Amino acid sequence: MLFSTLADGSQIPVVGLGTFSSKPEEVLQAVKAAIEIGYRHFDFAYSYQNQKEIGIALKEVFTEGKVKREDLWLTSKLFCHHHNQADVINELKETLTDLQVSYLDLFLIHLPVWFDINYFTIL
């Protein structure tokens, strides 16, 4: 597996599994299958609405001893209407709860522009 070394010395796998547009009922099996074939980097986001199922998959592979938490690189993203300090903390806590892990390796700003979700209709 190829890694890229970050400024702090952390090594991030250069290939990861993104979970955008993954249906909740399918993503659980996709994550487990990806771990089986060697994926160690996973990309999630609050807005994908599938983190709870991903958390179930992670708990299962950890319990089965297939991988340890520290063997994976987990990335999630802060949604663009949660940029105030309280919302950042709450979304991070919710993400950790949904994923059933105690930490993320990377927590990104999904879109660096804030907008009021009440003015948009999400299709």
C-alpha positions, 0 to 999 in steps of 0.5 A: 500500500502506498502512503503519503507522509504529512507534515506531522509525520502521519502517513495517510494511505493514498487510495481510499474508499469514498462513501458519497451517494452510498445508500445506507443499506449498501455502504455497510457491506461495501466498507466491510468488503473494502477492508477485506481486500485491503482498503485502509483509508475511508472518507465519510461526511455528515451530509452523506447520511450513512455514517451510522451504517459505516459505524456498524461495519467498523464495529463489526470488523474491529470486534471480529479482529480483522483490523484495529482502529489504529490500522485505519485512516478515517476522514470525515467532513463538517457540513457547510451550515455547521461552521459556528464553534458550537456546531463544529463540536456537536457535529464532530461528537455526532460523527464519532458517535455514529462511526462508533470510534473515539477519534478521526484522523482527519476532519475537513471543512466540506465546503469553506462557504457557510450558507443558511440551510433554511434557504435551500431545498435539498433534492 
